[in-house]
Amino acid sequence: MKNRAKCKLCEDVLESFHRYDYQVCKCGEISITGGSDVYECAAKEWKNFLRVDDNNNLIVVKTFDKKIDQRVNEKTDESVKEKEDESVKEKADENIQEKTNVNANNKKYIKNQLFEIMKKFIDDIDSLPIHARHQAVTHSDLSAFANVVYSILQAFDDT
């Protein structure tokens, strides 16, 4: 689906073609950005904002008040949160017990595995075509890299 919207006030139809393509209607009432990757939009008054689908059908956007929704969720989820907190604490305690039971040989084995993962990560990047190496890094890429580095540092910290 294309990232398109229509302003009810000036009847301007906007379309965002790529992630950083920011579009504003003539009267400044609504805006969109993100292309077909991220459907971001803004409006001074949401009653003046309409989505436009690929068949030029107008879609009324439903909005909600975050403050009211948040208060309702807080009241209804208090007991659920307490139960979740207890189970999270129990799982954390179990993980701590498991980590303390790891012997020195396992630590060396884990370190070697982590170094192999890091080396494969580097080799995979180096083997990319030149145009792919010049693409922007996504948050997913950065998260994967940070997790590998974190795991290696954590393995050294445990010795």
N, C-alpha and C positions, 0 to 999 in steps of 0.2 A: 504494500500500500504506500502511496506517495504521502509525503508530509505536506499537506495542504490545509489551509484554513480560510474562512471568509469572515469579514467584519460586517456586522449588521448595520453599523452606522454609515460607513462610507462605501460599503459593498465591494471593497477591494478584496480580491482573491490572492492569497499568498502561497508560495511554494518554496520550500527549502530543499535544495538539491544535494547538499553534502553536509557533513558533520559541523562545519564552521560557517555555514551559509545562514546568516541572521537576516530575517526579513521582518519589516514593520509595515503596517498598513498606512495609507495616506494620512489618516487622522490621528495615528499614534495610539489607537485604542488597543490593538492586539499585536502580538509578534510570535514568530515561530523560528526554530533553529534545529539543527541536528540531521537534516536530510532524512534518508530512510533508515539510518543507523539508530538515531536517538530522537524520539518525538517529543521535543521540548516546546512548551508554549507558555505565553503569559498574556494577561489581559487586565485592564484596569477594572472592568466589570465583566464577569463571565457571561452574563446574559447577552452580551454583544459578540460572543465568540462562537463560531460554528466550524466543525471539521468538514472537509470535503473529501469524499472517498474517490476511488479511481473511476467510478461511473458518474461523477459530478453530483452525487446525492449529498444533501446537507445533513449533518449529524449534530444533534444538540449534545453538548458536553455536560456531563453530570459532575457537579462539584460537591464538596463536603467541607464542613468547618473542622479543621484539625483539632482545635482546642476542645470542642464538644466531644468529638470522637475519642480523643485521648482520655478525657475524664470518664466517659462510659467504659472504655476498655480497662482503665485503672481499677474501677470499682468491681467489675465483673471478673477480672483476672487475678485478684489478690490471692485467693486460695490456690489457684493454679500455680502462681509464681512461687508461693511458699513450698509447694510440693516439688517444683522444678529445682529450687535452690537446694533442697535437701538431697535430691538425687544427684545433682551436680557435685555437691560436697562429697558424697559417698564415692562417686566415680573418681574424683580428684585424689581422694585418699587411696583408692585402689591403684591408681597410676603411680603414685609416689612409692607405694610398696613394691610395685613391679620394677620401678627404676632402681630402687636401692638393692634389689636382688641381682642385678646385672654384674657379672664378674669382669675382671680386667681383660681377659681374652676377648670377650664379647665386645668390649669397648673398642679394642683395636680393629676387630672385624667390622664394626659399625663405621668407624672412621674411614677405613679403606673403601667401604661401599659408598660413603658420602663423597669421597674424593673421586671415585669412578663416575658417580652421577654428575658431579661438577665438570669433570673432563668431557663427558659425553655432551653435556649442555653447551660447553664452549665449542666442541667439534661440530655440533649441529648448527650453531650460529655461523661458524666459519664456512660451512659447506653450502650455505644459502646462496642463491644467485645474487649478483651485485645489486640489482634493483631491489631485492627483498631486504638486503642489509641496510638500505637507506630509507626504509619505511619507518614510520613513527612506532615507538614502543608502546604497547597497550598496558593498562593496569594489570591485566592478567599475566603478561610477560614479566612485568616487574615483580608481581607477587610470587611467581614461580621461582625467579632468581633469588628473591629475598628469603624464601623458605629454604632453599638449598644452603645459602650462606648461613642462615640462622642455625640450621641443623648441624653444620660443620662446627660453628663456634660453640654450640651447646655441647657437642661431643668433646671438644677440648676442655670446656669448663668442668666437665664431670670427672676429669682425671686428677 
